[in-house]
Amino acid sequence: MPKRRFEYEKYGALFALAALFIISSFASPYFLQVQNILNILRQISYTGIIALGMTFVIISGGIDLSVGSMTALVGGVTIMTLNGAMSSLGEVQAIVLACVVAVLFGAALGAANGILVSKGGIAPFIVTLGTMSIFRSLTLYIGEAGEFRSNSYMYPELGMGRFLGVPIPVWVFIGMALLYSLILRKTRYGRYTCAVGSNEKVAKYSAIKTNLIKFMSYTLVGASVGVTAIFLSSRLNSISSTNAGNGYELDAIAAVIIGGTSLAGGSGAIWGTVIGAIILGIINNMLNMLGVSPYLQGTVKGLVIIGAVLIQRGRRNK
């Protein structure tokens, strides 16, 4: 009996995905069309990439509410860098520079959160709630509450282009999932992240630099935001300062929790997060196909998050 419970905990999200996939295929004749599946994967790749980094933050015992606003700010700076570089560099070189700036700037913003949490000793919820407001405010000020528009004709190929028929953001999402899974499972940093989230005091007594681990986790999710900002801004060759990234923090956290990562920290899996992101994508897709009001879709997400947390709580109490 204990072994069966362990298997359920390990593969519960996968079973839920399989059941949802079957139900959706019967609910709509259009669900299984290749183009629809690719559209779902493209949509989840934006928040899914952020969720990969968020997995490390939550496993370490933290949380990051600023990733949505951070996406907008990084996306705006990326387009400004691209437009500025095109006047002195070739278009390809300008795009490469803009992408590098996006990842580094995202990592820097994440590092700022990490310093406030680790060195400042402030609760992660409070820190990232504050920086969420700061990042959005700066984006609105720099963009004058309008849009950042790119002057490049090649830049949209990153967000809209395909390789072997599959959208480029999907390939990057899968590649980053492979990399992050290896980091979590095979590296000392991954093991230490689980240790810090499980029991920070014990981790300190074990000579683990807990503040450094937390700092690295927030930096990692910031770099992940930078990648998402590249694809989001290139998709429409622009980014809105008012609503870009809205709700991304909810989707990212939901994907992590649905994937089986404990909100209390200490345990989690990257591929569980990937499955959680796909589950959310299928739910959104089916709600749209069934004509459910977009104003009610947030209700469904909220119920899914609450349900996932209740399931985790029930497992811990067994």
C-alpha positions in Angstrom: 0.0 0.0 0.0 2.8 2.6 0.8 4.4 1.8 -2.5 1.1 2.4 -4.4 0.7 5.8 -2.7 4.3 6.7 -3.7 3.6 5.9 -7.3 0.4 7.9 -7.3 2.3 10.9 -5.9 5.0 10.5 -8.5 2.8 10.1 -11.5 -0.4 11.8 -10.4 0.0 14.8 -12.7 0.7 12.5 -15.6 -2.5 10.6 -14.9 -4.4 13.8 -14.7 -3.0 15.0 -18.0 -4.0 11.7 -19.7 -7.5 11.9 -18.4 -7.9 15.5 -19.4 -6.5 14.7 -22.9 -9.1 12.0 -23.4 -11.9 14.1 -22.1 -10.9 17.0 -24.3 -10.7 14.8 -27.4 -14.3 13.8 -26.9 -15.5 17.3 -25.9 -14.4 18.9 -29.2 -13.7 17.4 -32.6 -11.0 20.1 -33.2 -8.9 19.4 -30.1 -6.8 16.7 -31.7 -6.0 18.7 -34.8 -2.2 19.1 -35.2 -2.5 22.9 -35.5 -4.5 23.1 -32.3 -2.0 21.0 -30.4 0.9 23.2 -31.7 -1.0 26.3 -30.7 -1.5 24.9 -27.1 2.2 24.2 -26.9 3.2 27.6 -28.2 0.9 29.3 -25.7 2.2 27.4 -22.7 5.8 27.9 -23.7 5.8 31.5 -22.6 4.7 30.9 -19.0 6.1 27.4 -19.0 9.7 28.7 -19.4 9.1 31.0 -16.4 7.6 28.1 -14.5 10.8 26.0 -15.0 12.8 28.7 -13.1 9.9 29.1 -10.6 10.3 25.4 -9.7 13.7 26.1 -8.1 12.4 29.1 -6.2 9.4 27.2 -4.7 11.5 24.1 -4.0 13.9 26.4 -2.0 11.0 27.6 0.1 10.3 30.9 -1.7 7.9 32.4 -4.2 8.2 35.1 -6.9 5.1 37.2 -7.7 7.1 39.7 -9.8 7.7 37.6 -12.9 4.7 39.0 -14.9 5.7 42.6 -14.4 9.4 41.6 -14.9 8.5 40.1 -18.3 7.0 43.4 -19.4 10.0 45.4 -18.2 12.6 43.1 -19.7 10.6 42.9 -22.9 10.5 46.7 -23.2 14.3 47.0 -22.5 14.9 44.3 -25.1 13.1 46.1 -27.8 14.8 49.4 -26.9 18.2 47.7 -27.1 17.3 46.2 -30.5 16.2 49.5 -32.0 19.2 51.3 -30.6 21.7 48.7 -31.8 20.3 48.5 -35.3 21.6 52.0 -36.0 25.2 50.9 -35.5 25.1 47.1 -36.0 23.6 44.8 -38.6 20.1 43.5 -37.9 21.3 40.0 -37.0 23.9 41.3 -34.6 21.4 43.7 -33.1 19.0 40.8 -32.4 21.7 38.7 -30.8 22.7 41.6 -28.6 19.1 42.3 -27.6 18.6 38.6 -26.7 21.8 38.6 -24.5 20.7 41.8 -22.8 17.2 40.3 -22.2 18.6 37.2 -20.4 21.2 39.2 -18.4 18.8 42.0 -17.4 16.2 39.4 -16.4 18.9 37.6 -14.3 19.9 41.0 -12.7 16.3 41.7 -11.7 15.9 38.2 -10.3 19.2 38.7 -8.5 17.8 41.9 -6.9 14.9 39.8 -5.5 17.4 37.2 -4.3 19.5 39.7 -2.4 16.5 41.2 -0.7 15.3 37.7 0.3 18.6 36.2 1.3 20.6 39.1 2.7 17.7 41.4 3.6 15.9 38.7 5.4 12.6 39.9 4.1 9.8 37.3 3.3 9.8 36.4 -0.3 6.1 37.2 -0.6 6.6 40.8 0.5 9.8 41.3 -1.5 8.3 40.1 -4.8 5.0 41.8 -4.2 6.9 45.1 -3.9 9.1 44.5 -6.9 6.0 43.5 -8.9 4.7 47.0 -8.4 8.1 48.5 -9.0 8.7 46.7 -12.3 5.3 47.5 -13.7 5.6 51.1 -12.7 9.0 51.4 -14.4 7.6 49.8 -17.5 4.7 52.2 -17.7 7.0 55.2 -17.1 9.6 54.2 -19.7 7.0 53.2 -22.3 4.7 56.2 -21.4 1.9 53.7 -20.8 2.0 52.7 -24.5 3.8 50.0 -26.5 7.4 49.3 -27.2 7.6 48.7 -31.0 10.5 47.0 -32.8 11.9 48.3 -36.1 13.2 44.9 -37.1 11.7 42.8 -39.8 13.6 39.7 -38.7 12.9 39.8 -35.0 9.4 38.3 -35.3 10.9 35.1 -36.7 12.0 34.2 -33.1 8.5 34.2 -31.8 6.6 33.1 -34.9 9.1 31.0 -36.7 9.1 27.2 -36.8 11.7 24.4 -37.0 10.6 21.0 -38.4 7.1 22.3 -38.2 7.2 23.0 -34.5 7.2 26.6 -33.1 10.7 27.8 -32.0 9.5 28.7 -28.5 8.3 25.1 -28.0 11.8 23.8 -28.9 13.4 26.2 -26.4 10.9 25.2 -23.7 11.7 21.5 -24.2 15.5 22.2 -24.3 15.4 24.3 -21.1 13.3 21.6 -19.4 16.0 19.1 -20.2 18.7 21.4 -18.9 16.9 22.4 -15.7 16.0 18.8 -15.0 19.7 17.9 -15.1 20.6 20.8 -12.9 18.0 19.8 -10.3 18.7 16.1 -10.3 22.4 15.8 -11.1 24.1 18.9 -9.6 25.2 19.9 -6.1 23.1 23.1 -6.5 20.0 21.1 -7.2 20.5 18.9 -4.2 21.2 21.9 -2.0 18.1 23.6 -3.2 16.0 20.7 -2.0 17.8 20.6 1.3 17.3 24.3 1.9 13.6 24.1 1.1 13.2 21.0 3.3 14.8 22.4 6.4 16.9 25.5 6.2 18.4 25.2 9.7 19.6 21.7 9.1 21.0 22.8 5.7 23.0 25.6 7.5 24.3 23.1 10.0 25.4 21.0 7.0 27.6 23.9 5.8 25.3 24.7 2.9 25.4 28.4 2.0 21.6 28.8 2.2 21.6 32.5 1.2 23.7 31.7 -1.9 21.2 28.9 -2.9 18.3 31.3 -2.6 20.1 34.0 -4.5 20.9 31.6 -7.3 17.3 30.4 -7.5 15.9 33.9 -7.9 18.6 34.7 -10.5 17.7 31.6 -12.4 14.0 32.5 -12.6 15.0 36.0 -13.7 17.0 34.6 -16.5 14.0 32.4 -17.5 11.9 35.5 -17.6 14.4 37.0 -20.0 13.9 34.1 -22.4 10.2 34.5 -22.2 10.4 38.2 -22.8 12.3 37.6 -26.0 9.6 35.3 -27.4 6.8 37.5 -26.2 8.1 40.7 -27.6 9.2 39.1 -30.9 5.8 37.4 -31.4 4.0 40.7 -32.2 7.3 42.7 -32.7 6.1 44.8 -29.8 5.2 44.6 -26.2 2.6 46.5 -24.2 3.6 48.3 -21.1 0.2 48.0 -19.6 -0.8 44.3 -19.9 2.2 42.4 -21.1 2.9 39.5 -18.7 -0.4 40.0 -16.8 -1.2 36.8 -14.9 2.0 35.1 -15.8 2.9 34.8 -12.1 -0.4 32.9 -11.5 0.1 30.6 -14.5 3.7 29.9 -13.6 3.0 29.1 -9.9 0.0 27.0 -10.9 2.0 24.9 -13.3 4.6 24.3 -10.6 2.0 23.3 -8.0 -0.1 21.2 -10.3 3.1 19.4 -11.3 3.6 18.2 -7.8 6.1 20.6 -6.3 5.3 21.3 -2.7 4.5 24.8 -1.7 6.2 24.1 1.6 9.5 23.5 -0.4 11.9 20.6 -0.3 10.7 18.6 -3.2 9.6 18.9 -6.8 10.3 17.9 -10.4 10.9 19.9 -13.6 9.0 17.4 -15.8 6.1 17.7 -13.3 6.1 21.4 -14.0 6.1 20.8 -17.7 3.0 18.5 -17.3 1.4 21.1 -15.1 1.9 23.8 -17.8 0.4 21.5 -20.4 -2.6 20.8 -18.2 -3.3 24.5 -17.8 -2.9 25.0 -21.6 -5.4 22.3 -22.3 -7.9 23.7 -19.8 -7.6 27.2 -21.3 -7.9 25.7 -24.8 -11.1 23.7 -24.0 -12.7 26.7 -22.2 -12.2 28.7 -25.3 -13.5 26.0 -27.6 -16.6 25.5 -25.4 -17.3 29.2 -25.5 -16.8 29.8 -21.8 -16.4 33.5 -21.0 -12.8 34.6 -20.6 -13.8 36.4 -17.5 -14.6 33.0 -15.8 -11.3 31.3 -16.9 -9.5 32.8 -14.0 -12.0 31.1 -11.7 -11.2 27.8 -13.2 -7.4 28.4 -12.7 -8.0 29.4 -9.1 -10.0 26.3 -8.4 -7.3 24.1 -10.0 -4.7 25.7 -7.8 -6.7 25.3 -4.6 -7.5 21.7 -5.6 -3.8 20.9 -6.1 -2.8 22.4 -2.8 -5.6 20.4 -1.0 -4.3 17.2 -2.6 -0.8 18.0 -1.4 -2.0 18.7 2.1 -4.0 15.4 2.1 -0.9 13.5 1.1 1.2 15.1 3.8 -1.4 14.2 6.4 -1.4 10.5 5.5 
